[in-house]
Structure formats: structure tokens, C-alpha cells
Amino acid sequence: MNIGIDFMDIAEGDKAFVKSLENFVNGKMCSPEKTGRAMTTMHRYLQQQAFNVFMGYMKALAYNYRRKCYDDRNEWASRLAEEAYSHLVEKELIYDPEFAELKNAADYVRY
């Protein structure tokens, strides 16, 4: 669950990609590691764009973790995303002052 997303603001093409990825991961993927390695054979520009998608996903999971918006099924992924994203922010490789403000946010409820 992502409490900060407005699905009306997401382009139809992006929604279609997410549905396609969801279907792939939920029954067609044999190995996440091998799939990741195979993605490195894409055109270099497409690798950059795929990484941008990954970073957006990691950021969303990190925000959700700080907001305590996760459950037992995705706690591990959310926690790792938060650890990695916060490290990148602390090392000033990513500028995101709003993320630091969430550190002590007590007004969010875990789902």
C-alpha cells in the first residue's frame, strides 16, 4: 500500500508497464538475479532508464517504510530500500530534504 500515490496522476503507459511487470514477476520469472543480469544486455540508454525506474521504486518503498506503511509481506524489501536510500541521502548522492523529516514521523500508522 502506498498512501502517497494518486493513480489519476500516473500515465496509462506507466500503469500498463506496472501491470505487465506484475504479471511477469507473478508467474513467468524464473530468477530475479538472472533477470537482473539479462537487463544489463539492454542498450546503455535503456539501462539508465531502467535504473531510474528502480530508484523511483526504491524511493517509494523507503518513504513507505518511514511512514510505517508496509506489512509482513513487504517489510524486508521496504526496510532494505529505506537503508539504501537513506545512505544515498546521507552521502549527498541524492538530495531529498523531505525524506530526513520523515525519520521521526509518529503520525503514520503501520498497516
C-alpha positions as CSV (number, residue, x, y, z in Angstrom):
1,M,0.0,0.0,0.0
2,N,1.3,3.4,-0.9
3,I,-0.7,6.2,0.9
4,G,1.0,9.0,-1.0
5,I,0.1,8.0,-4.6
6,D,-2.6,9.4,-6.8
7,F,-3.3,6.9,-9.5
8,M,-5.0,9.7,-11.6
9,D,-1.6,11.3,-12.0
10,I,0.0,8.2,-13.5
11,A,0.1,7.9,-17.2
12,E,-1.7,5.0,-18.8
13,G,1.6,3.7,-20.3
14,D,3.2,3.6,-16.9
15,K,0.1,1.7,-15.5
16,A,0.4,-0.8,-18.4
17,F,4.1,-1.4,-17.6
18,V,3.4,-2.0,-13.9
19,K,0.6,-4.5,-14.8
20,S,3.0,-6.2,-17.3
21,L,5.8,-6.4,-14.7
22,E,3.3,-7.6,-12.1
23,N,2.2,-10.5,-14.4
24,F,5.9,-11.3,-15.2
25,V,7.0,-11.4,-11.6
26,N,3.9,-13.3,-10.5
27,G,4.4,-16.5,-12.6
28,K,6.8,-16.0,-15.6
29,M,10.0,-15.0,-13.9
30,C,12.4,-17.9,-13.2
31,S,15.2,-16.0,-11.4
32,P,15.3,-12.4,-10.2
33,E,19.1,-12.4,-10.3
34,K,19.3,-13.8,-13.8
35,T,16.6,-11.4,-15.0
36,G,18.6,-8.5,-13.5
37,R,21.8,-9.7,-15.2
38,A,19.9,-10.1,-18.5
39,M,18.8,-6.5,-18.2
40,T,22.4,-5.4,-18.4
41,T,22.4,-6.5,-22.1
42,M,19.9,-3.8,-22.9
43,H,21.0,-0.7,-24.8
44,R,23.1,1.5,-22.5
45,Y,20.5,4.3,-22.5
46,L,17.7,1.8,-21.6
47,Q,19.9,0.5,-18.7
48,Q,20.0,4.1,-17.4
49,Q,16.2,4.4,-17.8
50,A,15.6,1.1,-16.1
51,F,17.8,2.1,-13.2
52,N,15.8,5.3,-12.9
53,V,12.6,3.2,-12.5
54,F,14.4,1.1,-9.9
55,M,15.4,4.3,-8.0
56,G,11.9,5.6,-8.1
57,Y,10.6,2.2,-6.7
58,M,13.3,2.2,-4.0
59,K,12.4,5.7,-3.0
60,A,8.7,4.9,-2.8
61,L,9.4,1.8,-0.6
62,A,11.8,3.8,1.6
63,Y,9.1,6.5,2.1
64,N,6.6,3.9,2.9
65,Y,8.9,2.3,5.4
66,R,9.5,5.5,7.2
67,R,5.7,6.1,7.2
68,K,5.2,2.6,8.6
69,C,3.1,1.8,5.5
70,Y,4.1,-1.8,5.0
71,D,3.2,-5.2,6.3
72,D,4.9,-8.6,6.9
73,R,4.9,-9.4,3.1
74,N,7.0,-6.5,2.1
75,E,8.7,-5.5,5.3
76,W,12.1,-6.9,4.2
77,A,12.1,-5.1,0.8
78,S,10.8,-1.8,2.4
79,R,13.5,-1.9,5.2
80,L,16.3,-2.6,2.7
81,A,15.1,0.2,0.5
82,E,15.0,2.6,3.4
83,E,18.5,1.6,4.5
84,A,19.9,2.0,0.9
85,Y,18.0,5.2,0.2
86,S,18.9,6.9,3.5
87,H,22.5,6.0,2.9
88,L,22.4,7.7,-0.5
89,V,20.8,10.8,1.0
90,E,23.3,10.9,3.9
91,K,26.2,10.7,1.4
92,E,24.6,13.5,-0.6
93,L,24.4,11.4,-3.7
94,I,20.6,12.1,-3.6
95,Y,19.1,15.4,-2.5
96,D,15.8,14.8,-0.7
97,P,15.3,17.0,2.4
98,E,11.7,15.7,2.9
99,F,13.0,12.2,3.5
100,A,15.0,13.3,6.5
101,E,11.9,14.9,8.0
102,L,10.1,11.5,8.0
103,K,12.7,10.0,10.3
104,N,10.7,10.8,13.4
105,A,7.2,11.0,11.9
106,A,5.0,9.4,14.5
107,D,1.7,10.3,12.9
108,Y,1.7,7.4,10.5
109,V,0.2,4.0,11.2
110,R,1.7,0.7,10.2
111,Y,-0.7,-1.3,8.0
